[in-house]
Amino acid sequence: MTTDVILPKEYALVLLRKLADDDAFRHLYEANPVNALRAIGVPADVLASLPPAHQTPIKLAPKNTFQEALYQLIDEVAGVCICHTPPQIRLSIGTSTRASGAGGTPFTTS
């Protein structure tokens, strides 16, 4: 059984802000999420705990989705975890840190 990686709040704030309003960063994240996380200073030990699938290109949800998530994180009603499968970011509402027990907002599109 795997658990999701909880992104420390200092990095989650930067990540959500950039995904909400920085087109160049959004492009970088869509091309390779791990490289984008590295670019905002996420520690190597956090990046090392991610599965290889997190280097696969993805399509992000609209900017307003990330803006809403940023407000929830600022208000401390949500946390950001980096889910192991599929590669996406999801809000962890409440105290649960497991994907199966956390409410989620998908930040990727199919």
C-alpha positions as CSV (number, residue, x, y, z in Angstrom):
1,M,0.0,0.0,0.0
2,T,1.3,3.4,-0.9
3,T,0.5,6.7,0.7
4,D,0.6,10.1,-0.9
5,V,3.4,12.5,-0.4
6,I,2.3,15.6,1.5
7,L,3.9,18.7,0.0
8,P,5.1,21.0,2.8
9,K,2.9,24.1,3.0
10,E,5.7,26.6,2.0
11,Y,6.1,24.7,-1.3
12,A,2.4,24.1,-1.8
13,L,1.6,27.8,-1.6
14,V,4.2,28.6,-4.3
15,L,3.1,25.7,-6.4
16,L,-0.6,26.6,-6.4
17,R,0.1,30.3,-6.9
18,K,2.2,29.5,-10.0
19,L,-0.3,27.0,-11.3
20,A,-3.0,29.7,-10.9
21,D,-1.3,32.5,-12.7
22,D,2.1,31.7,-14.3
23,D,1.7,30.3,-17.9
24,A,5.4,29.4,-18.3
25,F,5.4,27.4,-15.1
26,R,2.1,25.7,-16.0
27,H,3.8,24.7,-19.3
28,L,6.8,23.3,-17.4
29,Y,4.5,21.4,-15.0
30,E,2.5,19.9,-17.8
31,A,5.7,18.8,-19.5
32,N,7.3,17.3,-16.4
33,P,5.8,17.7,-12.9
34,V,9.0,16.6,-11.2
35,N,11.2,19.2,-13.0
36,A,8.6,21.9,-12.2
37,L,8.6,21.0,-8.5
38,R,12.4,21.0,-8.5
39,A,12.3,24.5,-10.1
40,I,10.3,25.9,-7.1
41,G,12.8,24.4,-4.6
42,V,11.0,21.2,-3.5
43,P,13.6,19.2,-1.6
44,A,15.3,16.3,-3.3
45,D,14.1,13.9,-0.6
46,V,10.4,14.7,-1.4
47,L,11.1,14.4,-5.1
48,A,12.9,11.1,-4.6
49,S,9.8,9.7,-3.0
50,L,7.7,10.2,-6.1
51,P,7.2,7.3,-8.5
52,P,8.7,7.6,-12.1
53,A,5.2,8.3,-13.5
54,H,5.4,11.8,-12.1
55,Q,7.8,12.7,-15.0
56,T,5.1,11.9,-17.5
57,P,3.4,14.9,-19.3
58,I,0.0,15.8,-18.1
59,K,-2.8,18.3,-18.9
60,L,-3.7,20.6,-16.1
61,A,-7.1,21.8,-15.0
62,P,-8.0,25.5,-15.6
63,K,-6.2,28.2,-13.6
64,N,-9.2,29.1,-11.5
65,T,-9.1,25.5,-10.0
66,F,-5.7,26.2,-8.6
67,Q,-6.7,29.7,-7.4
68,E,-9.6,28.2,-5.4
69,A,-7.2,25.6,-4.0
70,L,-4.7,28.3,-3.1
71,Y,-7.4,30.1,-1.1
72,Q,-8.3,26.9,0.7
73,L,-4.7,26.3,1.6
74,I,-4.3,29.9,2.8
75,D,-7.4,29.5,5.0
76,E,-5.9,26.2,6.3
77,V,-8.9,24.1,5.3
78,A,-6.9,22.0,2.9
79,G,-3.4,20.6,2.3
80,V,-1.7,19.5,-0.9
81,C,-0.5,16.0,-1.4
82,I,1.2,14.7,-4.5
83,C,-0.7,11.5,-5.4
84,H,1.2,8.4,-6.4
85,T,-1.3,7.4,-9.1
86,P,-2.3,8.9,-11.4
87,P,0.3,11.8,-11.5
88,Q,-1.8,14.7,-10.3
89,I,-2.1,17.1,-7.4
90,R,-5.1,16.7,-5.1
91,L,-6.4,18.6,-2.0
92,S,-6.4,16.6,1.2
93,I,-9.4,18.0,3.1
94,G,-9.3,17.3,6.9
95,T,-6.8,15.2,8.7
96,S,-6.5,12.2,6.5
97,T,-3.3,11.9,4.5
98,R,-4.3,8.8,2.5
99,A,-5.7,9.2,-1.0
100,S,-8.6,6.8,-0.2
101,G,-9.6,8.7,2.9
102,A,-9.1,12.3,1.6
103,G,-11.6,14.4,-0.3
104,G,-10.1,15.4,-3.6
105,T,-10.2,18.0,-6.2
106,P,-8.6,16.8,-9.5
107,F,-6.1,19.2,-10.9
108,T,-5.6,17.4,-14.1
109,T,-7.9,16.9,-17.0
110,S,-8.3,13.8,-19.1
